[in-house]
């Protein structure tokens, strides 16, 4: 990354966001279908600090069919940025500098859906979550060594502690597919987290997890909603089928950036067929038709 990146931005805020996003459409605690925006920001420390959003995943949940679909939009996706971005085209990651609501509205416009909730994490909260879960297991399909931590990941099933998991999700330069492969690794880690979080063993200790994470994760999901989801899963049991998809596109460096005018930034021009297919798959999961 460019060391002077932040200085070149057209507009960035230094205050902390502590309000809820009023425009986000919340659903009832008993709703069977909802979408959660998972935002990962590239900072340590307080999760409320405004920063670029490098992880942008939509989690579509259907409780009736016990399905979870993870849809990844690349950080460099060249899309109209809502709110502070004045609907001008720019890298998706730049939406984060205008606040989490700008990222939410940008993705809602892109996929023609409502994001009912959001969960925002940074490096610090990610490390704490993985530690609380006792690490996670993922299936790695590409051998690589991470720049962060210099961890070596062989092909096959690997157990990740918190620092290893952070290296696993941050790496892109050592991967054949660059940012696209990084997105796939992020999906693997989130799927592993979901599997652990929905297990009876972990849910039985939900008080400890919520208590330890309440100051590390930013969300607009209210406690009654969380409790309903936890209790329902404890009562019904069973595991969720977690699937994933990622939008693809073509890399370019000749398109203008609203946040950084005059700079030739790398962006990804989205493949419209890929976007259309992703939107259709989201709708199928919401309607219980994707199996």
VENGI-V40934 format. One record per backbone hydrogen bond with DSSP energy under -1.0 kcal/mol. CO is the residue of the C=O (numbers start at 1). NH is the residue of the N-H. E is the energy in kcal/mol with one decimal. If there is no record, write none. Layout:
CO	NH	E
CO	NH	E
//
This chain:
2	5	-1.7
4	8	-1.1
5	8	-1.0
20	22	-1.0
21	24	-1.1
28	31	-2.1
32	63	-3.7
34	61	-3.0
35	117	-1.9
36	59	-3.5
37	119	-3.0
38	57	-2.3
39	121	-2.8
40	54	-1.8
40	55	-1.8
41	43	-1.5
43	123	-2.3
46	49	-1.2
48	17	-1.7
52	42	-1.1
55	40	-2.0
56	73	-2.2
57	38	-3.4
58	71	-2.5
59	36	-2.5
60	69	-2.5
61	34	-1.9
62	67	-2.1
66	241	-2.7
67	62	-2.6
68	243	-2.7
69	60	-2.8
70	245	-2.5
71	58	-2.6
72	247	-2.2
74	77	-1.9
75	93	-2.6
76	268	-3.0
77	92	-1.6
79	90	-2.1
81	87	-2.4
82	85	-2.2
83	86	-2.3
85	88	-2.2
88	81	-2.5
90	79	-2.4
91	94	-1.4
92	95	-1.9
93	53	-1.6
93	96	-1.1
94	97	-1.3
95	98	-1.6
96	99	-1.4
99	103	-1.2
100	104	-2.3
101	105	-2.7
102	106	-2.1
103	107	-2.1
104	108	-2.5
105	109	-2.3
106	110	-1.7
107	111	-2.4
108	112	-1.5
108	113	-1.0
117	37	-2.7
118	220	-1.0
119	39	-2.7
120	218	-2.2
121	41	-2.6
122	126	-2.3
123	127	-2.3
124	128	-1.9
125	129	-2.3
126	130	-2.3
127	131	-2.0
128	132	-2.3
129	133	-1.6
130	135	-2.6
131	134	-1.2
136	160	-3.2
138	158	-2.9
140	156	-3.3
144	153	-3.2
151	146	-2.8
153	144	-1.7
156	140	-2.9
158	138	-2.4
160	136	-2.0
161	165	-2.7
162	166	-2.0
163	167	-2.1
164	168	-2.3
165	169	-2.1
166	170	-1.6
167	171	-1.5
172	175	-1.1
175	178	-1.4
177	180	-1.6
178	182	-2.0
179	183	-2.3
180	184	-1.5
181	185	-2.1
182	186	-2.3
183	187	-2.0
184	188	-2.0
185	189	-2.1
186	190	-2.4
187	191	-2.7
188	192	-2.1
189	193	-2.2
190	194	-2.7
191	195	-2.3
192	196	-1.8
193	197	-3.1
194	198	-2.1
196	199	-1.3
199	203	-2.7
200	204	-2.0
202	205	-1.6
203	206	-1.6
205	209	-1.5
206	210	-3.0
207	211	-2.4
208	212	-2.1
209	213	-1.7
210	214	-1.5
213	216	-1.9
213	217	-1.7
218	120	-3.0
222	226	-2.0
223	227	-2.9
224	228	-2.1
225	229	-2.3
226	230	-2.5
227	231	-2.9
228	232	-2.4
229	233	-1.9
230	234	-2.3
231	235	-2.2
232	236	-2.8
233	237	-2.6
241	68	-2.6
243	70	-2.6
245	72	-2.5
248	271	-2.6
250	269	-2.8
252	267	-3.1
259	10	-3.9
260	263	-1.5
263	265	-1.5
267	252	-2.9
268	78	-2.9
269	250	-2.5
271	275	-2.1
272	276	-2.6
273	277	-2.3
274	278	-2.0
275	279	-2.3
276	280	-2.2
277	281	-2.2
278	282	-2.2
279	283	-2.0
280	284	-2.1
281	285	-2.2
282	286	-2.3
283	287	-2.1
284	289	-3.2
//
